[in-house]
Amino acid sequence: MVVAITAPSERFTACEQAALGVLRSFHFRPDEQENCPYAMDSPFQVGMKVRAVDYVYVRSEPRWAEETRLQQLPPGAEMTIIGGPVCAPYDKGVYVYWQVRLPNGAEVWIAEGDPQGPYIAP
């Protein structure tokens, strides 16, 4: 379910703003690929080693939002898929996110790609 709230946040009371904060914290993370139909044709799976094919953002959670960006990886950066897939909407469609472990041990989320091309490759 996607909910759009179009009123400016300053129009909400403190209580309503707190409730919105709680709603924004909910993220549904399906455990099975069939719950993420956009990943059905994905060449990726848990356990695979992958590398970035272009500059790519790693995120704290599987959703497109400025506050989830942690860092940007350069092309060639290596990582291992440890979770996912998770489908998450963004303004132009749906991203398929995978949880990955970076060489430094950090566990983060990365989008598989967009209609212009992949962000990661085996």
C-alpha positions, 0 to 999 in steps of 0.5 A: 500500500502506498499513501500520499500525504499532500498537505504541508507538514506545518499544517499538522499538529504535533501529535499528527506529525508524530503519527506521520513519523511512525508511519514513515518508519514502517517498511515491509520486507518480504521474505520471499521473492514472489512477494517482490514480482519485479525481482522475478527475472533478477539474475541475483540471489542471496549469497552472490558476490557482486560489484558496482558497475557505476557509482551507486548509493548504499542505503540504511534501508530499502527505500528511496529517500534522501535520509537513507543515503549512507555513502556512494560506492565507486564502479568496481566496488565489491559486495556480497548479497545477504538479503532481499529482494525487497520491492520499494516504490519511487517517483518513477517506478519500483526499485528492487533492493538487495541487502549487501555486506561490504568488505568492511563488514557494513550491512547496507541496502543497494538498488539493483538498477533502473530502466537505464541499466543495472547498478550491480553485476555478478 
